[in-house]
Amino acid sequence: MKGLALCWLSSIIMAYAMLFLIGDLIFMNWEKAFIELAIALLSMWFLTIQMKKSQIFDI
């Protein structure tokens, strides 16, 4: 259950980072966009690791 909570948390962080990334790209805030891209990629990497550990999609 702990792994699924971490998956949920990292997916929320990734979604918000992507939303703010798109907004910063539209308004040409390149420095903030780079930071948000790094946060989104890091949370996506963490999400994939936690999903593999929890074996949620294994049948």
A tleap script that builds the chain and sets N, CA, C and O, in Angstrom:
source leaprc.protein.ff14SB
mol = sequence {
  NMET LYS GLY LEU ALA LEU CYS TRP LEU SER
  SER ILE ILE MET ALA TYR ALA MET LEU PHE
  LEU ILE GLY ASP LEU ILE PHE MET ASN TRP
  GLU LYS ALA PHE ILE GLU LEU ALA ILE ALA
  LEU LEU SER MET TRP PHE LEU THR ILE GLN
  MET LYS LYS SER GLN ILE PHE ASP CILE
}
set mol.1.N position { 0.816 -1.199 0.000 }
set mol.1.CA position { 0.000 0.000 0.000 }
set mol.1.C position { 0.860 1.264 0.000 }
set mol.1.O position { 0.491 2.280 -0.589 }
set mol.2.N position { 2.019 1.185 0.674 }
set mol.2.CA position { 2.911 2.338 0.723 }
set mol.2.C position { 3.422 2.686 -0.679 }
set mol.2.O position { 3.545 3.859 -1.033 }
set mol.3.N position { 3.715 1.653 -1.466 }
set mol.3.CA position { 4.198 1.884 -2.820 }
set mol.3.C position { 3.174 2.562 -3.704 }
set mol.3.O position { 3.513 3.409 -4.531 }
set mol.4.N position { 1.916 2.184 -3.525 }
set mol.4.CA position { 0.855 2.802 -4.321 }
set mol.4.C position { 0.642 4.259 -3.930 }
set mol.4.O position { 0.326 5.092 -4.780 }
set mol.5.N position { 0.815 4.569 -2.652 }
set mol.5.CA position { 0.703 5.965 -2.217 }
set mol.5.C position { 1.840 6.790 -2.817 }
set mol.5.O position { 1.638 7.942 -3.198 }
set mol.6.N position { 3.028 6.206 -2.900 }
set mol.6.CA position { 4.152 6.915 -3.528 }
set mol.6.C position { 3.920 7.093 -5.024 }
set mol.6.O position { 4.297 8.119 -5.591 }
set mol.7.N position { 3.303 6.104 -5.667 }
set mol.7.CA position { 2.947 6.239 -7.087 }
set mol.7.C position { 1.960 7.389 -7.277 }
set mol.7.O position { 2.103 8.204 -8.188 }
set mol.8.N position { 0.970 7.439 -6.411 }
set mol.8.CA position { -0.036 8.498 -6.491 }
set mol.8.C position { 0.599 9.870 -6.310 }
set mol.8.O position { 0.309 10.796 -7.067 }
set mol.9.N position { 1.461 10.002 -5.311 }
set mol.9.CA position { 2.108 11.278 -5.036 }
set mol.9.C position { 3.021 11.712 -6.182 }
set mol.9.O position { 3.008 12.879 -6.576 }
set mol.10.N position { 3.807 10.789 -6.716 }
set mol.10.CA position { 4.703 11.158 -7.808 }
set mol.10.C position { 3.940 11.486 -9.086 }
set mol.10.O position { 4.393 12.314 -9.876 }
set mol.11.N position { 2.792 10.852 -9.303 }
set mol.11.CA position { 2.002 11.187 -10.495 }
set mol.11.C position { 1.376 12.572 -10.364 }
set mol.11.O position { 1.250 13.284 -11.360 }
set mol.12.N position { 0.985 12.963 -9.163 }
set mol.12.CA position { 0.452 14.310 -8.959 }
set mol.12.C position { 1.547 15.347 -9.182 }
set mol.12.O position { 1.315 16.370 -9.825 }
set mol.13.N position { 2.736 15.086 -8.652 }
set mol.13.CA position { 3.858 16.007 -8.845 }
set mol.13.C position { 4.198 16.128 -10.323 }
set mol.13.O position { 4.477 17.222 -10.814 }
set mol.14.N position { 4.174 15.002 -11.033 }
set mol.14.CA position { 4.483 15.022 -12.460 }
set mol.14.C position { 3.429 15.819 -13.236 }
set mol.14.O position { 3.772 16.590 -14.132 }
set mol.15.N position { 2.162 15.636 -12.897 }
set mol.15.CA position { 1.106 16.346 -13.613 }
set mol.15.C position { 1.203 17.850 -13.402 }
set mol.15.O position { 1.074 18.615 -14.357 }
set mol.16.N position { 1.428 18.283 -12.168 }
set mol.16.CA position { 1.559 19.710 -11.903 }
set mol.16.C position { 2.811 20.289 -12.556 }
set mol.16.O position { 2.786 21.409 -13.066 }
set mol.17.N position { 3.895 19.534 -12.541 }
set mol.17.CA position { 5.118 20.019 -13.169 }
set mol.17.C position { 4.917 20.194 -14.677 }
set mol.17.O position { 5.417 21.154 -15.265 }
set mol.18.N position { 4.189 19.270 -15.299 }
set mol.18.CA position { 3.934 19.390 -16.731 }
set mol.18.C position { 3.015 20.578 -17.034 }
set mol.18.O position { 3.209 21.275 -18.030 }
set mol.19.N position { 2.026 20.807 -16.185 }
set mol.19.CA position { 1.135 21.952 -16.394 }
set mol.19.C position { 1.900 23.271 -16.296 }
set mol.19.O position { 1.749 24.146 -17.149 }
set mol.20.N position { 2.719 23.410 -15.254 }
set mol.20.CA position { 3.504 24.630 -15.104 }
set mol.20.C position { 4.571 24.748 -16.191 }
set mol.20.O position { 4.906 25.854 -16.615 }
set mol.21.N position { 5.105 23.612 -16.641 }
set mol.21.CA position { 6.083 23.622 -17.730 }
set mol.21.C position { 5.471 24.190 -19.003 }
set mol.21.O position { 6.093 25.016 -19.669 }
set mol.22.N position { 4.277 23.764 -19.345 }
set mol.22.CA position { 3.613 24.265 -20.550 }
set mol.22.C position { 3.353 25.764 -20.430 }
set mol.22.O position { 3.554 26.513 -21.386 }
set mol.23.N position { 2.908 26.195 -19.262 }
set mol.23.CA position { 2.671 27.626 -19.062 }
set mol.23.C position { 3.941 28.444 -19.171 }
set mol.23.O position { 3.933 29.524 -19.761 }
set mol.24.N position { 5.042 27.941 -18.605 }
set mol.24.CA position { 6.300 28.677 -18.689 }
set mol.24.C position { 6.868 28.673 -20.105 }
set mol.24.O position { 7.534 29.626 -20.509 }
set mol.25.N position { 6.612 27.614 -20.853 }
set mol.25.CA position { 7.058 27.615 -22.253 }
set mol.25.C position { 6.260 28.624 -23.070 }
set mol.25.O position { 6.814 29.284 -23.949 }
set mol.26.N position { 4.972 28.747 -22.791 }
set mol.26.CA position { 4.148 29.718 -23.508 }
set mol.26.C position { 4.632 31.140 -23.236 }
set mol.26.O position { 4.719 31.960 -24.150 }
set mol.27.N position { 4.950 31.428 -21.954 }
set mol.27.CA position { 5.383 32.774 -21.580 }
set mol.27.C position { 6.893 32.965 -21.648 }
set mol.27.O position { 7.416 33.982 -21.192 }
set mol.28.N position { 7.586 31.995 -22.212 }
set mol.28.CA position { 9.032 32.042 -22.465 }
set mol.28.C position { 9.855 32.276 -21.194 }
set mol.28.O position { 10.821 33.040 -21.208 }
set mol.29.N position { 9.474 31.623 -20.109 }
set mol.29.CA position { 10.283 31.613 -18.892 }
set mol.29.C position { 11.171 30.370 -18.949 }
set mol.29.O position { 10.844 29.340 -18.359 }
set mol.30.N position { 12.281 30.471 -19.652 }
set mol.30.CA position { 13.094 29.307 -19.965 }
set mol.30.C position { 13.734 28.676 -18.735 }
set mol.30.O position { 13.823 27.451 -18.652 }
set mol.31.N position { 14.179 29.485 -17.783 }
set mol.31.CA position { 14.854 28.939 -16.610 }
set mol.31.C position { 13.885 28.114 -15.764 }
set mol.31.O position { 14.210 27.004 -15.344 }
set mol.32.N position { 12.703 28.658 -15.519 }
set mol.32.CA position { 11.703 27.924 -14.744 }
set mol.32.C position { 11.232 26.684 -15.498 }
set mol.32.O position { 10.963 25.648 -14.890 }
set mol.33.N position { 11.132 26.790 -16.809 }
set mol.33.CA position { 10.686 25.652 -17.605 }
set mol.33.C position { 11.690 24.505 -17.515 }
set mol.33.O position { 11.295 23.340 -17.463 }
set mol.34.N position { 12.973 24.823 -17.498 }
set mol.34.CA position { 13.993 23.780 -17.383 }
set mol.34.C position { 13.900 23.076 -16.029 }
set mol.34.O position { 14.026 21.854 -15.950 }
set mol.35.N position { 13.682 23.844 -14.976 }
set mol.35.CA position { 13.554 23.254 -13.636 }
set mol.35.C position { 12.317 22.360 -13.562 }
set mol.35.O position { 12.370 21.266 -13.001 }
set mol.36.N position { 11.218 22.825 -14.122 }
set mol.36.CA position { 9.999 22.029 -14.097 }
set mol.36.C position { 10.100 20.788 -14.974 }
set mol.36.O position { 9.499 19.759 -14.666 }
set mol.37.N position { 10.849 20.879 -16.056 }
set mol.37.CA position { 11.097 19.694 -16.876 }
set mol.37.C position { 11.893 18.662 -16.089 }
set mol.37.O position { 11.607 17.467 -16.153 }
set mol.38.N position { 12.887 19.127 -15.351 }
set mol.38.CA position { 13.685 18.211 -14.534 }
set mol.38.C position { 12.829 17.559 -13.453 }
set mol.38.O position { 12.977 16.367 -13.185 }
set mol.39.N position { 11.943 18.321 -12.835 }
set mol.39.CA position { 11.059 17.768 -11.807 }
set mol.39.C position { 10.107 16.745 -12.416 }
set mol.39.O position { 9.867 15.692 -11.826 }
set mol.40.N position { 9.568 17.048 -13.587 }
set mol.40.CA position { 8.639 16.126 -14.239 }
set mol.40.C position { 9.344 14.828 -14.638 }
set mol.40.O position { 8.788 13.745 -14.461 }
set mol.41.N position { 10.550 14.928 -15.170 }
set mol.41.CA position { 11.280 13.725 -15.558 }
set mol.41.C position { 11.680 12.892 -14.350 }
set mol.41.O position { 11.629 11.663 -14.389 }
set mol.42.N position { 12.075 13.565 -13.281 }
set mol.42.CA position { 12.449 12.849 -12.062 }
set mol.42.C position { 11.249 12.138 -11.450 }
set mol.42.O position { 11.367 10.993 -11.015 }
set mol.43.N position { 10.121 12.788 -11.413 }
set mol.43.CA position { 8.934 12.142 -10.849 }
set mol.43.C position { 8.424 11.023 -11.755 }
set mol.43.O position { 7.886 10.034 -11.258 }
set mol.44.N position { 8.581 11.158 -13.072 }
set mol.44.CA position { 8.190 10.088 -13.977 }
set mol.44.C position { 9.098 8.874 -13.796 }
set mol.44.O position { 8.631 7.735 -13.816 }
set mol.45.N position { 10.385 9.118 -13.619 }
set mol.45.CA position { 11.326 8.026 -13.366 }
set mol.45.C position { 10.984 7.320 -12.057 }
set mol.45.O position { 10.977 6.090 -11.994 }
set mol.46.N position { 10.700 8.100 -11.009 }
set mol.46.CA position { 10.333 7.526 -9.716 }
set mol.46.C position { 9.027 6.747 -9.805 }
set mol.46.O position { 8.879 5.699 -9.175 }
set mol.47.N position { 8.084 7.258 -10.584 }
set mol.47.CA position { 6.802 6.580 -10.760 }
set mol.47.C position { 6.989 5.225 -11.435 }
set mol.47.O position { 6.384 4.241 -11.009 }
set mol.48.N position { 7.805 5.156 -12.467 }
set mol.48.CA position { 8.014 3.875 -13.147 }
set mol.48.C position { 8.698 2.870 -12.233 }
set mol.48.O position { 8.366 1.685 -12.264 }
set mol.49.N position { 9.638 3.318 -11.427 }
set mol.49.CA position { 10.297 2.401 -10.489 }
set mol.49.C position { 9.297 1.876 -9.460 }
set mol.49.O position { 9.265 0.677 -9.183 }
set mol.50.N position { 8.484 2.763 -8.897 }
set mol.50.CA position { 7.515 2.334 -7.892 }
set mol.50.C position { 6.438 1.432 -8.488 }
set mol.50.O position { 5.957 0.522 -7.813 }
set mol.51.N position { 6.057 1.666 -9.728 }
set mol.51.CA position { 5.058 0.809 -10.356 }
set mol.51.C position { 5.618 -0.586 -10.596 }
set mol.51.O position { 4.899 -1.577 -10.464 }
set mol.52.N position { 6.898 -0.668 -10.950 }
set mol.52.CA position { 7.513 -1.984 -11.124 }
set mol.52.C position { 7.632 -2.712 -9.796 }
set mol.52.O position { 7.444 -3.927 -9.739 }
set mol.53.N position { 7.943 -1.987 -8.726 }
set mol.53.CA position { 8.056 -2.613 -7.408 }
set mol.53.C position { 6.702 -3.081 -6.892 }
set mol.53.O position { 6.614 -4.142 -6.274 }
set mol.54.N position { 5.656 -2.317 -7.130 }
set mol.54.CA position { 4.337 -2.690 -6.616 }
set mol.54.C position { 3.689 -3.775 -7.438 }
set mol.54.O position { 2.740 -4.408 -6.973 }
set mol.55.N position { 4.170 -4.015 -8.648 }
set mol.55.CA position { 3.651 -5.039 -9.563 }
set mol.55.C position { 2.153 -4.887 -9.775 }
set mol.55.O position { 1.414 -5.871 -9.799 }
set mol.56.N position { 1.720 -3.660 -9.926 }
set mol.56.CA position { 0.291 -3.379 -10.058 }
set mol.56.C position { -0.267 -3.860 -11.405 }
set mol.56.O position { -1.450 -4.184 -11.503 }
set mol.57.N position { 0.571 -3.907 -12.430 }
set mol.57.CA position { 0.073 -4.297 -13.735 }
set mol.57.C position { 0.448 -5.729 -14.121 }
set mol.57.O position { 0.228 -6.145 -15.258 }
set mol.58.N position { 1.011 -6.478 -13.176 }
set mol.58.CA position { 1.307 -7.879 -13.443 }
set mol.58.C position { 0.056 -8.718 -13.244 }
set mol.58.O position { -0.701 -8.523 -12.293 }
set mol.59.N position { -0.140 -9.639 -14.147 }
set mol.59.CA position { -1.332 -10.505 -14.062 }
set mol.59.C position { -0.917 -11.870 -13.560 }
set mol.59.O position { -1.759 -12.756 -13.413 }
savepdb mol mol.pdb
quit
